[in-house]
Amino acid sequence: MKTLNSNINTTNVPETDLFSPIEIGPYALTNRIVMAPRTRARSPEGIATSMMQEYYTQRASAGLIISEGLNISPQAVGYAFTPGLWTTEQIESWRPVTSAVHDKGGRIFAQLWHVGRVSHPDLQLGGLLPVAPSAVRPNVDAFTAEGKKPVKTPRALRVDELTEIVADYEQAARNALDAGFDGVEIHAANGELLEQFMREGAIQGTEAYGGAVENRIRLTLEVTRAVAAICDGGRTGLR
C-alpha cells in the first residue's frame, strides 16, 4: 500500500528493523508490520460479527491492519458473505471492531472494494448483471452462496454512471471514518473494478475512460482525489 503525502519519517531508524516505530501520515506506528487485507467470508448478513472483532483484535499488535475488502455498495459485491460499508447497520457493526483494535494500541484502515465484472447475478440485487468498463467476460468463477459459478458477460457501464461510482467511494470513506477506522485503502489491483479500467483487455473503445493510459487511469485518479478529500492524503492508501 502507498499513502499519499504520507510523511514517512525514517530518521536514524534501520530500514531492516521491522520492530522499529515509524510515522505514516498523522500516525506513529509501533512497528513497521502491516497486515495485508484477507477476505474471510465471515459476514453472512454483510455486517461485522463478533468473530471478526476477535480476529482483528488478535492481530492488533501489527503496526497497521488493512481490513478485508469492504463493499462500497450493493453493486460492488462479488463474493458471498463479505461485509459492506454503505448502511447504518454496517457502520455500527464495525465500531466494536475498530474500538477493540484501538484498545490494544493498534491502527486499522478500511479497504474500499468494488469488484466490477468479477461477480455473478446471484450476488447482485435483483439478479442484475455485474458491471464493468466493457462487456468483456473474464474466464473466472465467482464465489456464491451455492459455491463457485462461472461469471457471466457483464454490463458495460455508461460514462454518466461513473460519477455515481466515485460518489460511492467517497461516501464509503466517510462511513469508514464514522465507523472508527483510522484511514482507508482504495483497492485498485487484482482484477477489481478500478484495475479493470486500467487493463487494455478489459476496456474497449477510446472514449474518455478508454484507449490511452491517461484515459484508462482517469477513474482511479477521480476516486483517489475524492477519497483523499475526505480522509486527507496521509490517511488514504492505494493498492
C-alpha positions in Angstrom: 0.0 0.0 0.0 1.2 3.5 -0.8 -0.2 6.5 1.1 -0.5 10.0 -0.4 1.7 12.7 1.2 2.5 10.1 3.8 5.4 12.0 5.5 7.2 8.8 6.4 9.9 9.6 8.9 12.7 7.0 9.0 15.4 9.2 10.5 18.1 7.1 12.3 15.9 4.0 12.1 17.4 1.0 10.3 15.2 0.1 7.4 15.6 -3.6 8.1 14.2 -3.5 11.6 10.5 -4.4 11.4 10.0 -3.8 15.0 11.1 -0.1 15.0 8.4 2.6 15.2 7.6 4.6 12.1 5.5 7.7 11.3 3.0 7.4 8.5 0.8 10.4 7.8 -0.6 11.5 11.2 0.1 8.2 13.0 3.1 7.0 14.9 3.0 3.2 14.4 4.6 1.0 17.0 6.3 -1.1 14.3 6.6 -1.5 10.5 4.5 -4.6 10.2 1.4 -4.0 8.0 -1.2 -6.7 7.9 -2.5 -7.2 4.4 -6.2 -7.5 3.7 -7.6 -11.0 3.6 -11.1 -11.9 2.6 -12.5 -14.2 5.3 -16.2 -14.6 4.1 -17.5 -14.5 7.7 -20.3 -12.0 7.2 -23.5 -13.9 6.2 -25.5 -10.7 6.7 -22.9 -8.3 5.2 -22.0 -6.9 8.7 -19.1 -7.3 11.0 -19.5 -10.0 13.6 -18.1 -10.9 17.0 -15.9 -13.4 15.3 -14.4 -10.7 13.2 -13.9 -8.5 16.2 -11.9 -11.3 17.8 -9.9 -11.9 14.6 -8.8 -8.3 14.2 -8.1 -7.8 18.0 -5.8 -10.8 17.9 -3.7 -9.0 15.3 -3.7 -5.5 16.7 0.0 -5.8 17.6 0.8 -5.1 13.9 1.8 -1.6 13.3 -1.2 -1.2 10.9 -4.0 -3.5 9.8 -5.7 -3.2 6.4 -9.1 -4.7 6.7 -10.6 -7.3 4.4 -12.3 -5.7 1.4 -15.5 -3.8 2.3 -18.0 -3.5 -0.4 -18.8 0.2 -1.1 -22.3 -0.5 -2.4 -24.7 -3.4 -3.3 -23.4 -3.3 -6.8 -19.8 -3.7 -5.6 -20.4 -7.2 -4.1 -18.6 -10.1 -5.9 -18.0 -12.7 -3.1 -20.6 -14.3 -0.9 -20.6 -13.5 2.9 -18.4 -10.4 2.6 -19.1 -7.3 4.6 -20.1 -3.9 3.4 -19.9 -0.2 4.4 -22.9 1.5 2.9 -25.7 1.1 5.5 -26.1 2.4 9.0 -26.2 -1.1 10.4 -22.9 -2.0 8.7 -21.2 1.2 10.0 -22.4 0.4 13.5 -21.2 -3.2 13.3 -17.6 -2.1 12.6 -17.4 0.3 15.6 -16.8 -2.5 18.2 -14.1 -3.9 15.9 -12.2 -0.7 15.5 -12.6 0.2 19.1 -11.2 -3.2 20.2 -8.2 -2.7 17.9 -7.5 0.8 19.3 -7.9 -0.6 22.9 -5.0 -2.9 22.0 -2.9 0.0 20.7 -3.4 -0.8 17.0 -4.4 1.1 13.9 -6.8 -0.2 11.2 -7.6 1.1 7.7 -10.7 0.0 5.8 -10.1 -1.4 2.3 -12.7 0.0 -0.1 -13.8 -2.6 -2.6 -15.8 -2.8 -5.9 -15.2 -6.0 -7.8 -16.8 -4.9 -11.1 -17.2 -7.8 -13.5 -15.8 -10.4 -11.2 -19.2 -11.1 -9.7 -22.4 -13.0 -10.5 -26.1 -12.1 -10.8 -26.7 -14.3 -7.7 -24.7 -11.7 -5.7 -26.4 -8.7 -7.2 -29.6 -7.0 -6.1 -32.5 -8.2 -8.3 -30.2 -10.7 -10.1 -28.8 -7.9 -12.2 -25.7 -8.4 -14.3 -22.4 -7.2 -12.7 -20.9 -4.0 -14.3 -17.6 -3.5 -16.0 -15.8 -1.0 -18.2 -16.9 -3.0 -21.2 -19.0 -6.1 -21.9 -16.0 -8.5 -21.7 -16.3 -11.7 -19.7 -13.3 -12.9 -17.8 -12.6 -16.6 -17.6 -13.1 -16.9 -13.8 -15.6 -18.2 -11.3 -17.5 -16.2 -8.7 -17.9 -17.4 -5.2 -21.6 -17.5 -4.4 -23.6 -18.8 -1.5 -24.1 -22.0 -3.6 -20.4 -22.4 -4.4 -18.3 -21.3 -7.4 -20.1 -20.4 -10.6 -18.7 -19.1 -13.9 -19.2 -15.3 -14.2 -21.4 -14.0 -17.0 -20.7 -11.3 -19.5 -21.0 -8.1 -17.6 -23.0 -4.9 -18.5 -20.8 -2.1 -19.7 -21.0 1.0 -17.6 -22.2 4.2 -19.1 -19.9 7.2 -18.7 -22.6 9.0 -16.7 -22.7 6.2 -14.2 -19.0 6.7 -13.2 -19.9 9.8 -11.3 -22.1 7.6 -9.1 -19.3 5.1 -8.5 -16.9 7.9 -7.5 -19.6 9.2 -5.1 -20.0 5.6 -3.7 -16.3 5.5 -2.9 -16.5 9.0 -1.4 -19.4 8.0 0.9 -17.7 4.8 1.9 -14.7 6.8 3.0 -17.0 9.0 5.2 -18.6 5.8 6.5 -15.2 4.3 7.3 -14.2 7.2 9.4 -17.6 7.2 11.1 -17.1 3.5 11.9 -13.8 4.4 13.7 -11.3 3.3 11.0 -8.1 5.3 11.0 -8.0 5.7 7.3 -8.8 3.8 4.1 -7.1 1.9 1.3 -8.6 2.0 -2.2 -8.5 -1.4 -3.9 -7.2 -0.7 -7.4 -5.5 -4.1 -8.1 -6.0 -7.8 -8.5 -8.6 -7.6 -11.3 -11.1 -5.5 -9.4 -13.2 -2.6 -11.0 -10.6 0.1 -10.9 -7.9 -2.1 -12.4 -10.3 -3.3 -15.0 -10.5 0.3 -16.3 -6.7 0.3 -16.5 -6.4 -3.0 -18.3 -6.4 -2.8 -22.1 -8.0 -6.3 -22.3 -10.9 -5.3 -20.1 -11.9 -1.9 -21.6 -12.7 -1.3 -25.2 -13.1 1.9 -27.2 -11.2 5.2 -27.0 -13.7 7.4 -25.1 -12.9 9.5 -22.1 -12.0 6.4 -20.0 -10.5 4.1 -22.6 -7.7 4.0 -25.1 -4.6 5.9 -23.9 -3.3 5.2 -20.5 -4.1 8.8 -19.4 -7.8 7.9 -20.0 -7.7 4.4 -18.5 -6.3 5.7 -15.2 -8.8 8.5 -15.1 -11.4 6.8 -12.9 -8.8 5.7 -10.4 -7.5 9.2 -10.1 -11.0 10.6 -9.7 -11.7 8.1 -6.9 -8.4 8.8 -5.2 -8.9 12.6 -5.2 -12.5 12.2 -3.9 -11.5 9.9 -1.1 -8.4 11.9 -0.1 -10.6 15.0 0.1 -12.5 13.1 2.9 -9.6 11.3 4.7 -6.7 13.6 3.7 -3.6 12.3 1.9 -1.9 10.9 4.9 -4.8 8.5 5.7 -5.5 7.5 2.1 -3.8 4.4 0.7 -3.9 3.0 -2.8 -3.3 -0.7 -3.6 
